[in-house]
Amino acid sequence: MNLLFDVSTCVRATSKFSECTKCVDVCPVDTIEIVDNIPAFTPSACTTCGGCVGVCPTESFSLSGFSSIEFFFKFLEEESNELTCQKDLYSCLSVLSVEHLISMAIASDEAVIMNVDACVCGGDSTKLQDQLRANIEEANFVLSTFSDKEILIKSAATESIKEEERATTSRRSLFSLKGAIKSKQAFDEAVDADELKAFGIDLTDISKIKDKVIPDKRKLLFSLLKRVEKPENYEVIATEDINFTSQKFVDDTCTNCQICYRICPTGALSSNGKFSLINFDAMLCVKCHLCHDVCEPNSIQLQPGFEIKEFFEPTQRTLATFDIQRCNECGNYFTYTGGEKECIRCKIEEEEAMELHSLARQRNKS
């Protein structure tokens, strides 16, 4: 498998203000870095563990030949409910996000068992183990609010593991050019694999960035939740205890600059044709934090608690409404906050004009 990256869906490509570094933080061999605000990686150093795939909120990273959706249905057909790195996924279990784990637990008749300690996927595998444990803990916590399903962790500490399975050195890092020079194409591929892959943004990517795309893992989870019996009472959990979605509110400092809902990658934030309100759908939110990163007055805030009710009765909520009026000067519509019906642009032009006239009068007097 090879690591693939779709720059058009990365939140860092959407805005230079994005602070997302999840892919960098989880990489066990530190091959992913930020170059010109965009993730870059060296293919030959990559262990194809898939950790970056599992943590990416918008599914910008993927592995060639691997589909988490196909794996999900294959897993349900298997007799065994135990998963082990490499053996069952041909990659690390960390390729599975919290949403995937919740979906698997909901759909499985038996408890899903994950052999976390057997993770030896190259480099600092403790990063992957820690991420996987955190994913399982969060998945179980969310599951406990509406189900008795859970994901179990199998300890491999007392089991004998073959020496070659203990090796933490990546097989890709031992790549030899000796067998690659049988053809020029293979040689070029080997040399190319040792080069840092940086990603620019062209016109095609820019047009794709404008699209609102819901990740497959969210579609899968949403489909399965529709088949779960609704709990009698809905719980509210702390917002820091759930990392794949959120609920928000907008305070009075909002100027309706429109950047948040224009830049939201999934359409969780939206408006109407007149841009007179801000709507929010928690089940479309992937908690990428992009709207918070770009909001200059910091008007968008996370609710202290997340309502589990959103999983079963998703609601599009209106976070803010605005009075839209036509400017008396230019005739364009703008967010009216009182006083003269004059848009900000016209006010600035008028202030600049008055300042120039004042300077001109001072020069004439001198």
Secondary structure, DSSP 8 states (H G I E B T S, - for coil): --EEE-GGG-HHHH-TT----HHHHH-TT---EEETTEEEB-GGG-----HHHHH-TT--EEETT--HHHHHHHHHHSS--EEETTTTTSS-GGGS-HHHHHHHHHH-SS-EEEEGGG---SSSHHHHHHHHHHHHHHHHHHHHTT-S--EEE---TTS---HHHH--S-TGGG--STTTTTSHHHHHHHHHHTS-B-----HHHHHHHTS----HHHHHHHHHHTTS---SS--EEEGGG--S---EEE-TT----SHHHHH-SSSSEE--TT--EEEEEGGG-----HHHHH-TT--EEE-SEEETHHHHS--EEEEEE-EEEE-TTT--EEEE-SSSS--HHHHHHHHHHHHHHHHHHHHHH-
